[in-house]
């Protein structure tokens, strides 16, 4: 009897082993491969980058077609150059000012609904311009509504790229905003062809219908999957996390480096807008024909694409630090801006513009990467909103600034000397910051990415297990922040 029971137990044990086989061992290589594919810079990030590229391409159509819109407004509404420039000037100002609203919205809500709202506003503004009967109504629809929508969309693009890319962030920004530059090769000629068949108002209506596709593309932009899954929290924990996130976001205003970024953005954008606005007049003033002057814009755009798409690869591959790279771009952009009045032939002017365009495009891309690296991803939306607010405020002074050199001085040489000096000054400021890295006793920087390798980072003991439960949740649930190094290192 005992022998039969023992035999029965042995058979039951074998059946259980067959029905429930032991779990297979998963190699570390499989885990690392899965982690790599699901983390930043993986296939999911590339897919989001492609969507952002097409969104930037459509959203930049109005800016890149400003010349066509300017001439169409004058001819349709029979107004002066000054009055015709108001809707276009307001577009630029509101696009920058919209960041102060879009930034906190992206800080509080997912990026997709914010971008969808911006896409709807931009499309509606362009479509409603069809019914504008005067410059005031056109300024409201085209200038304010369209400009606000574009500002929200651009802010969402910047936030999405910062969330999905880390190691190859500079390349991602370069490729996406190269799509923005490519809009200058497509939409001006497209709108010109449409104007041969339809009136200017009908062209605006068709234009609005085209950029409506931004909404469909914005629906495809999602939050990173590696940060989407979050454990359940109590109401008290949610409030603590929200307060900690807001408090950390506003810490940027206490750091001097943020104001260096602020001044850098203002001076560089001021010089860039001055160059783009007056390039054709300046070339004609130097003796070029009108056709030759207009051809300078595609040359500059081609160099801009190269600078945005190729140069950032060197930074992402570690050949040069991103902060040093943007310093170099600022210095060289300032130098070539100063050389513009010294050109005597059309060939020299083209060569100077090509060199300036490549470094100018690279600086525009690297600036966004440096802001994200230094400020941190969780603070990035608020930082971008503040930068846009200050830049938009200065935008209203640009017509008076350009008009002074055009109407009073009657020469753009002094303007390029001034803007080139300001850009060169920004580059020298960054040179001083990098040069003083060894003597700095504390860091102005808030991020912990590879851009800030020159900071002294000391390891500290991990005390997270000693913190209260709510504090641990606040650390674990920071929204898309780069906390991989912050939990075990302190920047000094």
Secondary structure, DSSP 8 states (H G I E B T S, - for coil): -HHHHHHHHHHHHHHHHHHS-------HHHHHHHHHHHSTTSHHHHHHHHHHHHHHHHHTHHHHTHHHHHHHHHHHHT--HHHHHHHHHHHHHHHHHTHHHHHHHHHHS-HHHHHHHHHHHHHHHHHHGGG--SHHHHIIIIIIIIHHHHHHHHHHHHHHHHHH-STTHHHHHHHHHHHHHHHHHHHHHHHHHHHTTS-HHHHHHHHHHHHTHHHHHHTT----HHHH------HHHHHHHHHHHHHHHGGGGG-HHHHHHHHHHHHHHHHHHHHHHHHHHHHHHTT--HHHHHHHHHHHHHHHHHHHHTHHHHHHTTSS-HHHHHHHHHHHHHHHHHHGGG--SHHHHHHHHHHHHHHHHHHHHHHHHHHHHHH-HHHHHHHHHHHHHHHHHHHTTHHHHHHIIIIII--SHHHHHHHHHHHHHHHHHHHHHHHTTTT-SS------SGGGTTS-EEE----GGGS-HHHHHHHHT-TT---TTTTTEEE-
